[in-house]
Amino acid sequence: MAIATAAVVCRIGAQISDSTCVPQSEFVLGRVRLDAPAADVNDSLGKPHRQRRSSSEDDGGQYELLQLSYVNLNVDIGRGGRVERLATTSSALALPSGVHVGMNLREVAQRLHLSHAASQPRDEKLWLGACLGDGLGDYGPETSLHLLFRAAPGGEPRLVEIELSNHGP
């Protein structure tokens, strides 16, 4: 099974139909908002099934990372005790638009009003930036939605993983 990679560039400004960015309201998964304080994760999801300490690195150097695993959701708590990554491979969770694991590329593009997604290669990972200045949040250009699609032999690509990340200041 081959995986091709394609990037979709974010346009600055509010999202309109046939856009290449995602409204900031979409950066929620499993009742947890990206960049939320760690306490909000605990309030929303309770105690994780597993947690481990790790580290990550950015322009500011190395920092501690707390990785929390729930039944259908993985959460990384980074700098300042805030959520910097949310990921799922479960169809039980969806973005506010209804995008969930198992959808085909056309369905995802329609729900997110994406213009370029439907014409991408068959197997792919899409990187979609947050629409800046849409008045729905204060995410910056480092905020992104990653959607991984895979096709079974002879089948059409289906969404297999949703990942939200905010590795900014």
GIJOWO-V507200 format. One record per residue. RES is the residue in one small letter. SS is DSSP state (@ for helix, = for strand, . for the rest). OMEGA is omega as a letter, one per 40 degrees, with the letter a starting at -180 (none if undefined). D_FIRST is the distance of its C-alpha to the first C-alpha in whole Angstrom. Layout:
[[RES SS OMEGA D_FIRST] [RES SS OMEGA D_FIRST]]
This chain:
[[m . a 0] [a . i 4] [i . i 7] [a . a 10] [t . i 13] [a = i 16] [a = i 20] [v . a 22] [v . a 26] [c . i 28] [r . i 32] [i = i 35] [g . a 37] [a . a 36] [q . i 33] [i . i 34] [s . a 32] [d . a 30] [s = i 29] [t . i 27] [c = a 28] [v = i 28] [p . a 32] [q @ i 33] [s @ a 33] [e @ a 29] [f . i 29] [v = i 30] [l = i 28] [g . a 29] [r . i 33] [v = i 32] [r = i 33] [l . a 31] [d . i 34] [a . i 36] [p = a 38] [a @ i 37] [a @ i 40] [d @ i 38] [v @ a 35] [n @ i 37] [d @ a 40] [s @ a 37] [l @ a 34] [g . a 37] [k . i 36] [p . i 33] [h . a 31] [r = i 30] [q = i 31] [r = i 31] [r = i 33] [s = i 31] [s = i 31] [s = a 30] [e = i 31] [d = a 32] [d . i 35] [g . a 37] [g = a 36] [q = i 35] [y = a 35] [e = a 35] [l = i 32] [l = a 32] [q = a 29] [l = i 30] [s = i 27] [y . a 28] [v . a 27] [n . a 24] [l . i 25] [n = a 25] [v = i 28] [d = i 29] [i = a 32] [g . a 33] [r @ i 36] [g @ i 39] [g @ a 38] [r = i 36] [v = i 32] [e = i 30] [r = i 26] [l = a 25] [a = i 22] [t = i 21] [t . a 18] [s . i 20] [s . a 21] [a . i 25] [l . a 25] [a = i 25] [l . i 26] [p . i 30] [s . a 29] [g . i 27] [v . a 23] [h = i 21] [v . a 18] [g . i 17] [m . i 18] [n = a 17] [l @ i 17] [r @ i 20] [e @ i 22] [v @ i 21] [a @ i 22] [q @ a 25] [r @ a 26] [l @ i 26] [h . a 28] [l = a 25] [s . a 26] [h . a 23] [a @ a 20] [a @ a 20] [s @ a 20] [q . i 17] [p . a 13] [r . i 11] [d . a 9] [e = i 11] [k = i 14] [l = i 17] [w = a 20] [l = i 23] [g = i 27] [a = i 30] [c . a 32] [l = i 35] [g . i 39] [d . i 38] [g . a 40] [l . a 38] [g . a 38] [d . i 38] [y . i 35] [g . a 34] [p . i 32] [e . a 30] [t = a 29] [s = i 25] [l = i 23] [h = i 19] [l = a 17] [l = i 13] [f = i 11] [r = i 8] [a . i 7] [a . i 7] [p . i 7] [g . a 10] [g . i 11] [e . a 12] [p . i 11] [r = i 13] [l = a 14] [v = i 13] [e = i 16] [i = i 19] [e = i 21] [l = i 24] [s = i 26] [n = a 29] [h . a 30] [g . a 33] [p . none 37]]
